Amino acid sequence: MKHFKTIAEYCRTIGIPGSKQPFFDIRRFEENMPTVVSKMPPFKHEFYAIAIKVEDSGKAITGHQPTFPEGATVFFNTPFQILSWDILPD
């Protein structure tokens, strides 16, 4: 299972541009969609991640969350949590 120690390594592997800061990153999902890996096998990372879904009909499946809830949603991922995803194109 892939294990990411840094945000830079994570960004490279999932196919998105690197963070402008070494220990912090913030961006819109739309920025990632043209290049992000749409199907990611299980992995772990050593940092906290927060994702906020405000609108749209896109669907992503992540580790412990078998469905992507309707409406506005906040996801919190802790270090060493096992995650994966399968992102639909919209």
C-alpha positions in Angstrom: 0.0 0.0 0.0 1.3 3.4 -0.9 2.2 5.7 2.0 2.8 9.4 1.5 5.0 11.3 4.0 4.6 14.7 2.3 2.0 16.8 0.6 4.4 17.2 -2.4 4.7 13.4 -2.8 0.9 13.0 -2.6 0.3 15.7 -5.2 2.8 14.2 -7.6 1.3 10.8 -7.3 -2.3 11.8 -7.8 -1.4 14.0 -10.8 -2.1 17.5 -9.5 0.3 20.5 -9.3 2.3 20.7 -6.1 1.3 22.9 -3.2 2.7 26.4 -3.0 3.6 25.8 0.6 5.4 22.7 1.9 3.1 22.1 4.9 -0.3 23.5 3.8 -2.4 23.4 0.7 -5.8 24.8 -0.2 -7.5 24.6 -3.6 -10.8 24.0 -5.4 -11.6 20.5 -6.7 -12.2 22.1 -10.2 -8.5 22.9 -10.3 -7.6 19.2 -9.9 -10.2 17.6 -12.2 -8.3 17.9 -15.5 -5.3 15.9 -14.3 -6.2 14.0 -11.1 -6.0 10.2 -11.0 -9.7 9.2 -11.1 -9.2 5.8 -9.5 -6.8 5.6 -6.6 -6.0 2.3 -4.9 -5.8 2.2 -1.1 -3.2 4.5 0.4 -2.2 6.3 3.6 -0.7 9.7 4.3 0.9 11.5 7.3 -1.2 14.6 7.3 -4.7 15.8 8.0 -7.0 16.5 5.1 -10.3 18.4 5.0 -12.6 18.4 2.0 -15.6 20.6 1.7 -18.3 19.7 -0.9 -20.7 22.6 -1.4 -22.5 21.8 -4.6 -22.6 19.8 -7.8 -23.5 16.2 -8.5 -20.0 14.6 -8.5 -19.4 11.4 -6.6 -16.3 10.1 -4.9 -15.9 7.0 -2.7 -13.3 7.3 0.0 -12.0 4.6 2.4 -14.5 4.6 5.3 -17.3 6.5 3.5 -19.0 4.2 1.0 -21.2 6.9 -0.5 -20.7 10.6 -1.1 -23.6 12.3 0.8 -26.0 14.6 -1.0 -25.8 18.4 -0.5 -23.0 20.2 1.4 -20.6 17.9 3.2 -17.3 18.1 5.1 -14.9 15.2 5.2 -12.0 15.0 7.7 -9.2 12.5 7.1 -6.6 11.9 9.8 -3.0 10.8 9.4 -2.5 7.0 8.6 -6.2 6.5 7.7 -6.6 4.1 4.8 -8.2 5.9 1.8 -9.1 5.2 -1.8 -11.3 6.8 -4.4 -13.1 6.4 -7.6 -14.1 9.8 -8.9 -16.9 10.1 -11.5 -16.2 12.7 -14.3 -18.8 15.3 -13.3 
